[in-house]
Amino acid sequence: GFNPGSQLAMDQWVPYVAVTTTLGAAGGAIGATVISTITSKKPDLTMIINGILAGLVSVTAGCGNLTLPGSWVAGLVGGIIVVFSVSALDASGIDDPVGAFSVHGVCGVWGTVVIGLWGFDVQGDGSPLGLLVGGGIEQLGIQALGAGAYAIWTIVTCFVAWKIIGALFGGIRVTEQEETEGLDIGEHGMEAYAGFSTTN
C-alpha cells in the first residue's frame, strides 16, 4: 500500500504502518457513517467512501507516529470532519463534486496536526510527542507551522499557475453553456453517456 511502501524496505515497521493505515480508514468510515446518518437521516454512501479516504489521509502523516488506538481515533475524527467540510463547501457554492478539497486539503491539515496532539516517537524511543500525551506544545506548534507553510505554498503556487494558464489559454473556467451541456460535447464533440440526463 501507499504508506507501507514508503518505508522502502521490508522491516518491522511495514506491518505496523499497514495496520495504522487500515485502522485510520476504518475509523474514517465509522465517523462518516455516523455523522451522515445523523445529518441526512440515512447513511450516505458517497460520504462513507469519502470518510474512508479521509481516514487514510488523516493517518498518512503520522502512520509511524500514532499508536493503534490513536490512528483509529485520528481516522474517526477525519471521517467526521469530511462530512461537515463537504457540506460547508456545498452550502457556500464552491464546486467540488467529489469532495477532493475536503478529503485531501482539510483532512490533510488535520492529519498533520494530530501528530502534535497525540503522536509518539514510535520508531524511536517511544517518547510522547503530542500535547495530550505529555509531550508538550512544541510538536503541535511544529506541525501547525508545517501545515500553514504548505497551505501558503499551495495557494501562492496555484494562484501563479492559474494566472499563467489564464494568460496563455484565456482562463480556466468553461462557459456557462459548456457547463450546462457537459464537457464531453465542448471538449470532445460527443456525449460519453448518450441518453443520460440530469434535472435541476
N, C-alpha and C positions, 0 to 999 in steps of 0.2 A: 504494500500500500504506500500511499504518498508520505506518511510520516515515518514508518519503519524504514522505508527505502532511503530516507535522508541520512540514516546512520552510516551509510556507505561501507558497512561491514556487518557480518553476522556475529554479533556478540550478545551478552546477557541483556542488553538494553532493548534490542529489537522486539522481543516478546512484550516487554513492559510498555514500550511505546505503542505497540499494536493494541494492547488492552486499554490503555488510557484513551486512545483514539476511539475505540469501539464504545467505551463507556460514555464518552462525550456525545457520540451520535445517538446512543440510547437515551441519555438524559435530554438531549435536544428534542427528540421525538416525543417524549413524555411531556415535556414543558409545553411544546406547541400544541399537542393534542388537548391537554387540559385547558389551556387558555383559549384556544379556538373554539372548543366546546362551550366554554362559559360565555364567550363574546358572541358566538354565532348560533348558539343553542344546538349545535351538532358539530361533530368533528369535520374539519376542513382538510381534505387530502393534500391540497397544494401547500397549505400551511404546515402540515405534518412533514411533508418532504422538505420544505424549507427549514423546518425545525431540525431535521436530521443533518442537513448541510450546515446550519447554524451551530449545532453541537460540534461538528467536525472542525469548523473554523474556530470555535471558542477554545478548543484544546490544542490546536496546532502549535501555537507559540510556546505553550507550556507543557507539551506532551511528555517531556523528560523532567519537568519540574513540579508536576502535580501528583499528589497521591491518587490512588484509585478512587476513593470516595470524592476527593476534590475534583477530579476530572469529570465525574458524573454530575456533580453539582454545577460545575462550570458550564457543561453542556445543557443542563436543565435551564439555567438562567439564560443562556443563549437562545434556547427554544422559546422562552417567554419573551425575550427582547425582540426576536424577529417578528413575532405576531404583531406586537404594538408598533414596531417600526414600519412594517409593510402597510398597516392600517393608517398610520400618520402620513406616509408618503402619498397613499391613495387619496386621503382626505384633502391634502394640500395640492392635488392636481399634478404631481410630479409623475412623469411617465417612466415607470419601472415595472414592466409587465411580469417579470419573473422574480422580482424581489432581490435582484443581484446586489444592489447597494446595501440593503438591509442585512443580507446574509454575509457578504464579504466586507463591507465597509463598517457598519455599526457593530456587528459581532466580531469583526477583526480587531476593532479597538477594545471591545470587552475582553477578548482572548489575550490581548497584550497586557491589559491592566490587571487581569485576575492573578497573574504571577505575583504581582506586588501585594495582593490581598491574602492568598493562602498557598503560595508556592514554597517549595523546599529545594534545597540543593541535593536532589535525589541521587544524581550521578556522582556527587562528591562526598562530602562528609555527612550528608543528611540534615544539615543545619537549616532552621527555618529562614525563609527569605521574606515571606509575606507579613504584612501588618497584623492580620488577625490570628496568626500562629506564633507570634512573639519575635518576628524578625525585624520589627521597627518599620519606620516610614520611608527609609531610604530607597528600598527596592520599588515601592509604589511610585515614588517620585521619578525614578529612572524609567519605569515602564510608561508612566503618563507622558514624560518628556519624549520618549521614543514614539508613542502613538501620535502626539502632537506634531513631531517632526515629519513623520511620513504623511500625515494629513496635509500639512502645509506644502510639502514637496509635491504631492499628488495634485493639489489644487492649482499650484503655480504651473506645473508641467502641463497639465491638461488645458489650462487657460491659454498658454502659449501655443500648444498644438492646435487647439480649436481656432485660434486667430490665424495661424498659418494655413490651415485647411480652408478656412473661410475665404482668405485672400486668394488662394490658388484655385479653388473649386466653387466659389460662390456660396459657401456656407455648408453647414452640416445638417440643416433641417430640411425635410422634404416639404413639398407644398401641401396645402390642406386637401386638395383634390387627390394627390397621391396617397395621402394618409387614409382618406376615406375609401379609395378603390383598393388599396393594398399595394405593397411594394412589388409584388410579383408582376403586376402589369407595368408599373412605372420602370422597374429595373430590367425585367426580362421579356416584357411584351406578351405574357401569358399568365394564366392562373395555375398555381400549383395544385389546388384542390377545386376543380371545376364543380360548380353546383353548391359549394359551401357558402353559406351566407350568415351574417350576423344581424341582430336587430339592436336598435338603440334603446 
